[in-house]
Amino acid sequence: MEMVCMKIDVLIVGGGPAGLSAGLILGRCRRLVLLCDDEQPRNRASQAIHGLLGREGRSPSAFLEEARQELTRYKSVSFRRTRVTELRPAEDCFAFVCADGTGGVASKVLLATGIVDELPEIAGIEPLYGISVHHCLYCDGFEYAGRPVAALGKGDKGAALAVMMKHWIPDVVACSDGTEVSVNAARKLKQHGIPLRSEPVVAVEGANGVLTKIKFKNAPDLERAGLFFSTGCRQASDLSQRLGCRRDMKGGVVTDPETEETSVPGVYVAGDVSRDVLLVSIAIAEGAKAAVAINKAFLRRDGFCD
Ligand SMILES: Cc1cc2nc3c(=O)[nH]c(=O)nc-3n(C[C@H](O)[C@H](O)[C@H](O)COP(=O)(O)OP(=O)(O)OC[C@H]3O[C@@H](n4cnc5c(N)ncnc54)[C@H](O)[C@@H]3O)c2cc1C
């Protein structure tokens, strides 16, 4: 493997909306940037991005390709399809190594590495995920008005999701997957006229990505056109943890709200990593905000501003 050793201003780890947005601003600031991305964006199972002004309904892959093309104009920004495997503080900078043999030092680092969603462990769910099985009402709820939908989550999670969904979708059934819901949650379901199916879910069925029915253990099937679920998610990369960046109770990296800088000076984050509002528009905004803060830090360092 050919070893490449680079000395750059900024290493951006992650080329989703957050990392690309930061790359665009830093390119326009004429900063020397390396952007590394191993191409596992969180929404890759989805067919359309919703709620994104100016790009409503664009496929995630087309959106990212277009954004990468826009960056080619800025010659100080290089892009590599690779994973950053090592990142550690060195004297006044950060030393990094990538899986493709690229390595070097960067004055500042932006982690835009995203998160990974945990899919419910149900037979048949993967081919439906992103098309008729979703986790985010803000992303996909609008499309289901007038269609029969289920809200899946253990304990009170599915019930709480079902109650919230009622605003978007009148025909919703809560599924607690073999777990009990609390008296309070059951009362709220009743209040909103939402049926509860508490039997364990064994499978989901559909064709061409479109859900048709939910199958339960020893109980009748439920015909549905869509399923929303409430489970957990985790960081896609452990680099922030290895660098010692402080995290909050949800596992999000804590940042200075004005600069997106973490508790480790010189390390910034943008996008889902901080687990703030998890939307493409917010990831783009946070990437831009971090890039401006990074550029300002360089301007201060070089005596161009206070
Ligand atoms: C199914 C689904 C549908 C969604 N639909 C919508 C929607 O309609 N509208 C909306 O606004 N939001 C939607 N979202 C949320 C949206 O996907 C995220 O908010 C957005 O992708 C966050 O952008 P990001 O740049 O922070 O992270 P990501 O897009 O996840 O990008 C992170 C990138 O970093 C890379 N990476 C991670 N670690 C490393 C490493 N060590 N080295 C190199 N690269 C690394 C990953 O491979 C990935 O390419 C959806 C999410 C899902 C799961």
The ligand as a MOL file (V3000), in Angstrom:
LIG
                    3D

  0  0  0     0  0            999 V3000
M  V30 BEGIN CTAB
M  V30 COUNTS 53 58 0 0 0
M  V30 BEGIN ATOM
M  V30 1 C -33.7040 5.9620 6.8100 0
M  V30 2 C -33.4100 7.3990 7.1270 0
M  V30 3 C -34.1110 8.4010 6.4740 0
M  V30 4 C -33.8600 9.7300 6.7690 0
M  V30 5 N -34.5880 10.6810 6.1240 0
M  V30 6 C -34.3360 11.9710 6.3510 0
M  V30 7 C -35.0980 12.9760 5.6760 0
M  V30 8 O -35.9930 12.6810 4.8850 0
M  V30 9 N -34.8050 14.2800 5.9550 0
M  V30 10 C -33.8240 14.6390 6.8280 0
M  V30 11 O -33.5950 15.8510 7.0120 0
M  V30 12 N -33.1010 13.7090 7.4870 0
M  V30 13 C -33.3220 12.3930 7.2630 0
M  V30 14 N -32.6070 11.4400 7.9390 0
M  V30 15 C -31.5490 11.8770 8.8670 0
M  V30 16 C -30.2560 12.1850 8.0830 0
M  V30 17 O -29.8530 11.0240 7.3890 0
M  V30 18 C -29.1510 12.6500 9.0020 0
M  V30 19 O -29.5940 13.6960 9.8440 0
M  V30 20 C -27.9420 13.1530 8.1910 0
M  V30 21 O -27.4900 12.1410 7.3140 0
M  V30 22 C -26.8130 13.5860 9.1160 0
M  V30 23 O -25.7090 13.9580 8.3630 0
M  V30 24 P -24.2290 13.7310 8.9180 0
M  V30 25 O -23.3370 14.3520 7.8950 0
M  V30 26 O -24.1400 14.1670 10.3280 0
M  V30 27 O -24.0220 12.1380 8.9670 0
M  V30 28 P -24.0780 11.0340 7.8170 0
M  V30 29 O -24.9460 11.4580 6.7060 0
M  V30 30 O -24.4030 9.7550 8.5030 0
M  V30 31 O -22.5860 10.9990 7.2660 0
M  V30 32 C -21.5150 10.5610 8.0720 0
M  V30 33 C -20.4230 10.0040 7.1590 0
M  V30 34 O -19.2440 9.8020 7.9380 0
M  V30 35 C -18.6440 8.5850 7.5110 0
M  V30 36 N -17.7300 8.1100 8.5640 0
M  V30 37 C -18.0230 7.7000 9.8320 0
M  V30 38 N -16.8870 7.3610 10.4920 0
M  V30 39 C -15.8650 7.5730 9.6210 0
M  V30 40 C -14.4480 7.4170 9.7060 0
M  V30 41 N -13.8280 6.9970 10.8300 0
M  V30 42 N -13.6880 7.7090 8.6130 0
M  V30 43 C -14.2740 8.1480 7.4590 0
M  V30 44 N -15.6110 8.3190 7.3260 0
M  V30 45 C -16.3950 8.0390 8.3920 0
M  V30 46 C -19.8350 7.6740 7.2550 0
M  V30 47 O -19.4710 6.5750 6.4470 0
M  V30 48 C -20.7930 8.6480 6.5670 0
M  V30 49 O -20.6010 8.6540 5.1630 0
M  V30 50 C -32.8640 10.0900 7.7090 0
M  V30 51 C -32.1570 9.0820 8.3870 0
M  V30 52 C -32.4320 7.7520 8.1000 0
M  V30 53 C -31.6890 6.6760 8.8470 0
M  V30 END ATOM
M  V30 BEGIN BOND
M  V30 1 1 1 2
M  V30 2 1 2 3
M  V30 3 2 2 52
M  V30 4 2 3 4
M  V30 5 1 4 5
M  V30 6 1 4 50
M  V30 7 2 5 6
M  V30 8 1 6 7
M  V30 9 1 6 13
M  V30 10 2 7 8
M  V30 11 1 7 9
M  V30 12 1 9 10
M  V30 13 2 10 11
M  V30 14 1 10 12
M  V30 15 2 12 13
M  V30 16 1 13 14
M  V30 17 1 14 15
M  V30 18 1 14 50
M  V30 19 1 15 16
M  V30 20 1 16 17
M  V30 21 1 16 18
M  V30 22 1 18 19
M  V30 23 1 18 20
M  V30 24 1 20 21
M  V30 25 1 20 22
M  V30 26 1 22 23
M  V30 27 1 23 24
M  V30 28 2 24 25
M  V30 29 1 24 26
M  V30 30 1 24 27
M  V30 31 1 27 28
M  V30 32 2 28 29
M  V30 33 1 28 30
M  V30 34 1 28 31
M  V30 35 1 31 32
M  V30 36 1 32 33
M  V30 37 1 33 34
M  V30 38 1 33 48
M  V30 39 1 34 35
M  V30 40 1 35 36
M  V30 41 1 35 46
M  V30 42 1 36 37
M  V30 43 1 36 45
M  V30 44 2 37 38
M  V30 45 1 38 39
M  V30 46 1 39 40
M  V30 47 2 39 45
M  V30 48 1 40 41
M  V30 49 2 40 42
M  V30 50 1 42 43
M  V30 51 2 43 44
M  V30 52 1 44 45
M  V30 53 1 46 47
M  V30 54 1 46 48
M  V30 55 1 48 49
M  V30 56 2 50 51
M  V30 57 1 51 52
M  V30 58 1 52 53
M  V30 END BOND
M  V30 END CTAB
M  END
